[in-house]
Amino acid sequence: MDFLTLFAIYVGVVLTCIALVCKYSGQQQTPFGLLFDSVTKVIAPWTPLWLQSFTQRTLHMLFHQRNRMFIYLHILLEGAVYTEFTYEVFGYCRDMDTTLSSLSVPYVLLVVKSCFFYLCIRREPGTVTKKRHAGQLQVYPYDKRMFHPGVCCPTCQLVKPARSKHCRVCNRCVQRFDHHCVWVNNCIGAQNTRYFLLYLLSVCAMAADMALLTVDMLLHAVVRSGILQARYIDDDGQQQQAGMLFVIQHLFLTFPRIVFMLGFLVFVFLLLAGYTMFHSYLALVNQTSNEWYKGRGNVCQHCHPSPDHFCGLPASDQSKRWFYSRGVLRNLGEIFFPLRPVQKKDN
């Protein structure tokens, strides 16, 4: 089996995993969970207790407690890509007379992305506190479908404001809760959704620009080498014109690190571009991913799933699904200028 076949299998497996994640995200029972449980039951009798305990503690720390492991991983991957880009691609592009302004764009985007990344990590997402609780209750009305008045958080011992949710990882209720992002080690809520959306856009722009510069460099390398006019002897001893597969295999052998970096950039761009479009859509309709997941199953904390109507709404009034939407411009304004809790003046 040649290298290109193995690489095609690898790409197929990765794309399949992405499709499964998109399909089953937000559901309690997923193929990944069922597979993990099945494998665990099979290997548990032959696994030492100390290893089982260590594995459970590690998984709990990574996915059920706040930690900076994914932040460090993010910085490590980003550093590796920029090191390879600067060490090889930048020099090749300069030899091809690529303008310095074009080559500086990825570094400018890196600075911009790092600013939004830092704000996502450090900015308080909108924690529901006793001091601000009275005002936070007045920010959004209850839709009486997914959010009902008078529901108390058993952990925080506070009545939940509309659109809020208790984060088990951060152990706090967050106003206009979207999700907990392990890559920034923080919740995404009312006060930092704008930074998260801009962070996603800047990462996509950064990956796309670096990928385009790398593709341009590889195309110039192919043209300069004259390999398109080359011929080779196949397994049957026949002389063949160099085709696209031959050129690709030549690039893999000549620039292995650059081609691998390009594949990683394309993978990151495709994955995050879909995720960015999803969150952009949510911003346009003034919905959070938490509300979108709940809306998929038509469930709330008081009712059982129903396939034909939304909780608290008649089947003929499905338009109330976008209860918090106030028009595209006002929805975007709410993202970038979030509503503030009402402050009562002391007499």
Helices and strands as residue ranges (DSSP letters): H 3-24, H 31-43, G 44-46, H 49-64, H 69-84, I 85-89, H 90-95, H 100-122, H 133-136, E 165-167, E 172-174, E 179-181, E 186-188, H 193-225, G 227-229, E 231-233, E 239-241, H 244-254, H 256-284, H 289-297, G 318-322, H 328-336
